[in-house]
Amino acid sequence: MTATEIPKSPPSFLELLWSYTTRHRRLVVSVIGLVAIEIIWFAFVGYEFRDIRATEGFLGIAPLTQCTGASCATVFRAPPPFIGPVTDLLIYALPAIWALVFVAPSLARELESRSVRFSWTQAVTRKQWLGVRTASGLFATLVVVVAEVLVVRRWIFPHSYTSEPWQWFIFTGVLAPAIALLLVAVAVLSSLLWKKPVAALLTTAVLFGAVALGITTTYQTLLSPKTIMSGAGSPLSLPQGSLVVGETSVTKNGTRLSSTYTNQVLSTCNRQAMSKFRGVQSNQPGATAGIFSPTTFNPSTYTSCLESHNLYTLISYQPPLRFWELQWIYAGATMGATAAIVALSFMLVKRIDI
């Protein structure tokens, strides 16, 4: 009786994924390294910001304040100057770095070198081959970006902001992971289309810039802003954490005023609000020089003057609750685009010629 060799069944998707991950150890090492860098850096920034926070005011960020309980006092100590640029670089770059550094080059290199021919002849279908690489890229990216969002919110936001940081809108909340996953999908599709690492990198980088620019220029007005009107010199009681979208000089009935008229009124009222000189002033020879007190500014006089000239300020703003509403709107659209691009990639991989 002759022994017959029992054919080995094709590997499962999880077996292929495990084999790919262990073979490309730099995948795991890179993820662990990036997460470690995130934790160490943002913990250091949180330490430098200890007991100091910037409170959001109507026109921006107020001076740094040091707080003990509910009592705060203005302080002059500021964190080292390099902290801001490095922190911004990490926050801006991390959503894209994995798609640019690992997914696009590794996938395109396999196609360019035609090593995929060997993979596709070993009981591994094209869809399985693409699925393993896409899944590993998506999961690794998700780990890196979610870790970034968590450590930033843990170490940075409690010290620096009293509400959601609108200026980091596309790199916080649920939108940052959604954008990162979209970039991985684009990296996969561009690798299949161009089969060149450089072309795939450039395509992914250009799309990242286009997505970031598109969201940045539209999120402030995607939902109709609310408005509030007050005297140009009066403090506005906007909800804490609101995003100021625009300011317009108007009359009390809402008619827009020209910038020339507005500047003239502001100059006039500013002069009236300043205290006048005491004594005699003259340029004539022999006249007594004026003796005056330090100049002071009278806010109530300034406000009354502006209102007497029928000058008011119309403020358009997004209330704080819309931060998460807009986050989910953009994240939903981004995830929909990601799903469509991944589906297109699986359709394309069956037709490409290597």
Salt bridges, closest charged atoms under 4 A:
GLU110 OE2 - ARG133 NE 2.73
GLU112 OE2 - LYS196 NZ 3.45
GLU164 OE2 - ARG153 NH2 3.21
